[in-house]
Each structure stands twice: as C-alpha cells, then as structure tokens.
Amino acid sequence: MKNSLDRLMDADDSEPLVDELDRRIIQATQAGLPLDVRPYHALAEALEVAVDVVMARLSSMRERGIIRRIAAVPNHYALGYKVNGMSVWDVPDDSVARLGKQVGALDFVSHCYQRPRHLPVWPYNLFAMVHGQTREAVEDQVGEIAALLEGCNRGHEVLYSTRILKKTGLRISK
C-alpha cells in the first residue's frame, strides 16, 4: 500500500508535487530539525546539498501547502506547565473565524481552532488549548477568554487532560 507522499509523487499531472529531494527533506525533518545553532546548515550537510537549496525547497513546499509550518514545539511539562485545559466554546457560527483569531492571538493559548457542533449533545464550535502550572492559573486564562468573547459566549466548558499522549504528525516511511 502506498503512503500519502507516494501518491503525491505519482500524481497524474505531468510533474509530481514533490520530488526525491523534497521527500528526503520531509523524512529528515519529520521528527524535528537538528538540535544545532544552525539547524538548516546541519540538515543541508546531512542531505549533502547546499543550505540555500534546503531553504528554497522548504519555502516552496510551505507555499504549495505540502508542509504547513515550521515551528518550535516546547515540552510544556518540562517547563512546569502540567495542567492542560481544552476550553470549548459555543459562539455564533458567523463570528467563529473572527473570534478564533482573537482567542488564538492570546499569548497563553497554544492552539485554537473551529470544530463542528454535534447537536444536541455537543454545542461547542470553538476550541482553545491553555496550559498552566495550576488549575487556578488555567481557570484565570479561561476567564480572560470569556471576557474577550463577552456577548458571543453562549456557554463553555474546560476539559482537563488526565494523561500525556504522544503527539506526532504524519510520518513518511523510507
């Protein structure tokens, strides 16, 4: 069975969406960039290509939507943030995009996104993850979100993590 990257390479179009070098770059970075003061240089050295080629390829794949982002992912547990709350909000559908941008811009929100409602059981359509050193800290942050959403907040809950799950993105086999 072919993986999704193989399908990208075997597209019916005249040129594949990714070539062999793009695939090698994806495979080399899917677990993270090298822990180095110059990670792109270390990556280029490992792939035996020039650093400007790596940078251009990553930029091109990002522009084409092959990769979504390149970002640091800190281990918030190691930093002392052991209380995690997914706040879920019922806001008007015609305002969710605007409100989501405002909530997502808060410095204590690690990610914010829209999800479909599942009425009558699940009325929530806006999700915002917050982390704190204590439950009280998370509750304070949720209070700030509630204040921001005032007039649009038709209800919310906070779902607290009970265990750590390993989070990884798509992995491409060799």
PAROVO-979289 format. One record per atom (N, C-alpha, C): z negated, x negated, y negated. Coordinates in steps of 0.1 Angstrom, whole numbers. Layout:
// residues N
Z;X;Y
...
***
This chain:
// residues 174
0;-8;12
0;0;0
0;-9;-12
8;-5;-22
9;-13;-34
-2;-9;-44
-7;-19;-51
-17;-16;-62
-9;-12;-75
-17;-8;-85
-10;-3;-97
-2;-13;-104
-7;-26;-104
1;-37;-110
14;-39;-103
14;-38;-90
27;-40;-82
36;-29;-87
31;-17;-89
40;-6;-93
46;-9;-107
37;-15;-116
42;-19;-129
53;-29;-128
52;-38;-119
62;-48;-117
75;-43;-110
74;-32;-102
85;-27;-95
91;-15;-102
89;-13;-114
94;-1;-121
109;0;-120
114;12;-121
129;14;-120
136;9;-132
129;6;-143
135;1;-155
141;-13;-152
150;-17;-162
157;-30;-159
147;-42;-160
136;-40;-167
126;-51;-168
113;-46;-164
105;-53;-156
91;-49;-153
82;-49;-165
72;-41;-165
62;-41;-176
54;-54;-177
52;-60;-166
45;-73;-165
53;-82;-156
53;-95;-159
60;-104;-151
49;-112;-143
53;-122;-136
44;-130;-128
33;-137;-137
37;-142;-148
27;-149;-157
17;-139;-162
21;-127;-166
12;-117;-171
2;-113;-160
7;-112;-148
-1;-109;-136
-12;-120;-134
-8;-132;-135
-17;-143;-133
-28;-143;-144
-24;-140;-157
-33;-139;-168
-43;-128;-165
-38;-116;-161
-47;-105;-158
-57;-109;-147
-52;-115;-136
-61;-119;-125
-71;-129;-129
-67;-138;-138
-77;-149;-142
-87;-143;-152
-84;-132;-159
-94;-127;-169
-101;-114;-165
-97;-108;-153
-103;-95;-150
-118;-96;-148
-124;-107;-145
-138;-108;-143
-145;-114;-156
-136;-116;-166
-141;-121;-179
-134;-134;-183
-135;-137;-195
-129;-150;-200
-138;-161;-196
-133;-174;-195
-141;-185;-191
-153;-187;-201
-165;-190;-196
-176;-193;-205
-174;-207;-210
-168;-208;-222
-164;-220;-228
-163;-218;-243
-166;-228;-251
-165;-227;-265
-150;-224;-269
-141;-227;-261
-127;-224;-264
-121;-217;-251
-124;-204;-249
-121;-198;-237
-106;-197;-234
-98;-195;-245
-84;-193;-243
-77;-207;-240
-83;-217;-245
-78;-231;-241
-81;-233;-226
-93;-230;-222
-97;-232;-208
-88;-223;-199
-85;-211;-203
-77;-202;-195
-63;-208;-194
-57;-213;-205
-44;-219;-205
-44;-231;-196
-54;-239;-197
-55;-251;-188
-55;-247;-173
-63;-237;-170
-64;-233;-156
-50;-227;-151
-43;-221;-160
-30;-215;-157
-18;-224;-158
-21;-236;-164
-11;-247;-166
0;-242;-175
-4;-235;-186
5;-231;-197
-1;-234;-210
7;-234;-220
2;-236;-234
-7;-225;-239
-17;-228;-247
-26;-218;-252
-19;-208;-261
-9;-212;-268
-1;-202;-276
6;-192;-268
10;-196;-256
17;-187;-246
7;-177;-241
-5;-181;-238
-16;-172;-233
-19;-162;-244
-21;-167;-256
-24;-158;-267
-13;-148;-270
-1;-152;-270
10;-143;-272
11;-133;-261
9;-137;-249
10;-128;-237
-1;-117;-238
-13;-122;-241
-24;-112;-242
-22;-102;-253
-17;-107;-265
-14;-99;-276
-3;-88;-272
7;-93;-266
18;-84;-262
13;-73;-252
5;-78;-242
0;-68;-232
-9;-58;-239
-16;-62;-249
-25;-53;-256
-17;-43;-264
-7;-48;-271
2;-39;-279
9;-29;-270
13;-33;-258
20;-24;-249
11;-15;-241
-2;-16;-243
-12;-8;-236
-14;-12;-221
-10;-24;-218
-13;-29;-204
-28;-33;-203
-33;-39;-213
-48;-41;-214
-52;-33;-227
-64;-28;-226
-69;-20;-238
-76;-28;-248
-84;-38;-244
-92;-45;-253
-97;-58;-247
-101;-67;-256
-108;-79;-252
-121;-79;-260
-132;-79;-253
-145;-78;-260
-156;-84;-252
-166;-88;-259
-178;-93;-252
-186;-81;-246
-191;-83;-235
-199;-73;-228
-213;-79;-225
-222;-78;-234
-235;-84;-232
-243;-76;-221
-252;-83;-214
-261;-77;-204
-273;-72;-212
-273;-59;-216
-284;-54;-224
-297;-55;-217
-297;-54;-204
-310;-55;-197
-316;-69;-199
-308;-80;-199
-313;-93;-201
-318;-95;-215
-313;-87;-224
-317;-87;-238
-329;-79;-241
-334;-72;-231
-347;-64;-233
-344;-49;-235
-332;-45;-235
-329;-31;-237
-328;-24;-223
-339;-19;-218
-340;-14;-205
-339;1;-204
-340;8;-215
-339;23;-215
-325;27;-220
-318;34;-212
-304;38;-215
-303;53;-215
-298;58;-225
-297;73;-226
-283;77;-230
-276;85;-221
-263;90;-225
-267;103;-232
-264;104;-245
-266;116;-252
-253;124;-251
-255;137;-248
-243;146;-246
-245;157;-257
-234;161;-263
-234;169;-275
-224;180;-273
-228;192;-278
-219;204;-279
-215;205;-293
-203;201;-296
-198;201;-310
-184;209;-310
-180;215;-321
-168;222;-321
-156;213;-317
-147;219;-309
-136;211;-304
-127;206;-315
-125;214;-326
-117;209;-336
-123;198;-345
-135;195;-342
-142;184;-350
-146;172;-341
-144;173;-328
-149;163;-319
-143;149;-322
-131;148;-325
-124;135;-328
-131;129;-341
-132;136;-351
-138;131;-364
-152;127;-361
-160;136;-355
-174;133;-353
-176;122;-343
-168;121;-333
-168;110;-324
-166;96;-330
-157;96;-340
-155;83;-347
-168;79;-355
-174;89;-361
-186;87;-369
-198;82;-360
-199;89;-349
-210;85;-340
-207;72;-334
-195;69;-330
-191;56;-324
-193;45;-333
-193;47;-346
-194;37;-356
-209;32;-358
-218;40;-353
-232;37;-354
-235;24;-346
-243;15;-352
-244;2;-346
-252;2;-333
-259;13;-330
-267;14;-318
-260;22;-307
-248;26;-309
-240;34;-299
-231;24;-293
-232;22;-280
-224;12;-273
-210;18;-269
-209;30;-266
-196;37;-265
-198;52;-267
-187;58;-271
-187;72;-275
-173;77;-271
-173;89;-265
-160;95;-261
-161;110;-259
-150;116;-258
-149;130;-256
-146;133;-241
-152;143;-236
-150;148;-222
-149;163;-222
-142;168;-212
-140;183;-212
-153;190;-208
-154;202;-214
-166;210;-210
-163;216;-196
-174;220;-190
-173;228;-177
-182;240;-178
-177;249;-186
-185;262;-188
-185;270;-175
-196;277;-173
-207;279;-182
-219;269;-180
-217;260;-170
-228;251;-166
-229;239;-176
-218;234;-181
-218;221;-189
-211;224;-202
-218;226;-213
-211;229;-226
-208;217;-234
-211;205;-229
-210;193;-238
-196;186;-237
-192;182;-249
-179;176;-250
-178;162;-258
-190;158;-263
-191;145;-269
-202;137;-263
-199;125;-259
-209;116;-252
-211;104;-260
-223;99;-261
-226;87;-268
-238;80;-261
-235;68;-257
-245;60;-250
-253;51;-259
-266;52;-258
-275;44;-266
-285;36;-257
-289;25;-262
-298;16;-254
-310;13;-263
-322;12;-257
-334;9;-264
-344;1;-255
-354;-5;-262
-364;-12;-255
-375;-2;-250
-375;10;-256
-385;20;-252
-378;34;-252
-383;43;-246
-378;57;-246
-379;62;-260
-390;59;-267
-391;63;-281
-380;58;-290
-376;46;-288
-365;40;-296
-352;48;-293
-350;51;-281
-337;59;-278
-338;73;-284
-350;79;-283
-352;92;-290
-349;91;-305
-354;81;-311
-351;79;-325
-337;78;-328
-329;70;-320
-315;69;-322
-308;82;-320
-312;90;-310
-306;103;-307
-309;112;-319
-321;111;-325
-324;118;-338
-315;115;-349
-311;102;-350
-301;98;-360
-288;104;-358
-284;105;-345
-271;111;-342
-272;126;-345
-283;133;-342
-284;147;-345
-283;149;-360
-289;140;-368
-289;142;-383
-274;140;-388
-267;131;-382
-253;129;-385
-245;141;-382
-248;148;-371
-240;159;-366
-245;173;-372
-255;172;-380
-261;184;-386
-250;194;-390
-252;206;-386
-243;217;-389
-232;218;-378
-230;208;-371
-219;208;-360
-226;207;-346
-238;204;-346
-246;202;-333
-250;216;-328
-244;220;-317
-248;233;-311
-257;231;-299
-261;219;-297
-270;216;-286
-267;202;-280
-278;196;-274
-276;183;-268
-287;180;-258
-284;170;-250
-294;165;-240
-293;150;-240
-303;144;-234
-302;129;-232
-304;127;-217
-295;121;-211
-295;118;-196
-299;103;-195
-311;100;-190
-316;87;-189
-312;80;-175
-308;68;-176
-304;60;-164
-317;58;-155
-315;60;-142
-326;57;-133
-324;45;-125
-312;39;-125
-310;27;-118
-297;20;-124
-296;7;-121
-285;0;-127
-273;0;-117
-262;4;-122
-250;4;-114
-240;-7;-118
-234;-13;-109
-225;-24;-112
-212;-18;-118
-209;-23;-130
-197;-17;-137
-186;-28;-137
-175;-24;-133
-163;-33;-133
-151;-24;-137
-141;-31;-142
-129;-24;-145
-120;-25;-132
-107;-22;-134
-97;-23;-124
-96;-37;-120
-95;-40;-107
-94;-53;-101
-80;-54;-94
-73;-64;-98
-59;-67;-92
-61;-77;-81
-56;-74;-69
-57;-84;-58
-46;-94;-60
-48;-105;-53
-38;-116;-54
-27;-114;-45
***
